[in-house]
């Protein structure tokens, strides 16, 4: 489901801006987060990740995974997360 193709660009831009504002308001550096609905290599199935917020940049967020002992860090792009319908839950 690609939200960019469903609606006009003005509606998408306001929804996207509110999505980013919501993420930046709720999450801070060092907060624990649970992210669900991440698409895996454009397949039909999704996965979830639990971890700590390392950094929040303008276009992406960096999460340090809770389960990995080596400190594996993953960057998530805001545009891809918005189009996939990713949900954030604070823990």
Helices and strands as residue ranges (DSSP letters): H 3-6, H 9-26, E 32-39, E 46-56, E 60-65, E 73-77, H 78-84, E 87-90
